[in-house]
Amino acid sequence: MKIWVASQDIADALTELPEGLPALDCAVYDGRTPPPGPPEEVEVWVPPLVPVPDTPGLLGRMTGLRLLQTVTAGVEPYLPHVPPKAVLCNARGVHDAGTAEWAVGAMIAMLREFPGFAAAQARREWTYHHTGVLADSTVLIVGYGSIGEALERRLAGFEVDVVRVARTARDNVHGQDELPALLPAADVVVLLVPATPGTAGLVDAEFLARMKDGALLVNAARGSVVDAGALLAELRTGRLRAALDVTPVEPLPSDHPLWAAPGVFITPHIAGSTPASVRRTRRLVREQVIRHLTGRPLDNMITGHY
């Protein structure tokens, strides 16, 4: 069976599979070099974190593809282009720890003003003053799935009230239609929703206007979820602050106004880029390939938008 994987460490995870399984013809394709063979022959593809050039065109040639296993929770670059006989699975769960940890770190960094103190340190200035604090805050998690659950576990010791929102309501989780009523009470709003037609531009001027003065917006979802112009307008007034791991364009151009906006902390989409994610990705891909070879049900199968 011919399989393309995103990196050598994933290829290494597929060596020494259980006895009796078909042999793998495994090649590494990270998108920075020409494809390692005819795409028509590939049965399983594990694409890299950054989509390869002309992903739709490549998938159009993969007539033999049966399993498309992403290394991300998001599948928007692939979903519209999956060949008819292929199954699309995402990497739900592998980035939970890193992303949740980043979100907690971003909250603390902004509320305790770490970026400002780091800048003062570079100037050798002692800028003593009181800061905000996470304790006694209300944290609104928008997109309460596995990452939201991981985030809530990490917030358990910080003496905060957690309010949960998902696309549809369930026990102890509000539906997305309740957001307008929930936003005014939140000190921190964390975005963890997937990129879908329903979440594009979710955080618009009206959404931001409902947030309380001084509130913090934390985006660990996708840049498309936030109207960048509306966010810039709020940042420039100083009414809101933001911590962003994702931006409307990635990489964010050096002349983009978000870089110079007051009250914003930007990281280059690294929330899930950790050794823990690498280890968990290796385990997931190995297990999924074994499931595919043995005809067992696959994990994280995508139906509909997600």
ABEGO torsion letter per residue (X at the ends): XBBBBABAAAAAAABGBBBGBBBBBBBBBAGABBBAEBAAABABBBBBABBBBGAAAAAAABAABABBBBABABAAAAAAABBAABBBBBABGAAAAAAAAAAAAAAAAAAAGAAAAAAAAAAGBBBBBBBBBABGBBBBBBGBBAAAAAAAAAAAAAGBBBBBBBABBBBGBBBAAAAAAAAAABABBBBABBBBAAABGABBAAAAAABBBGBBBBBABBAAABBAAAAAAAAAAGABBBBBABBABOBBBAABAAAABBGBBBBBGAAABBAAAAAAAAAAAAAAAAAAAAGBBBBGBBBEAX
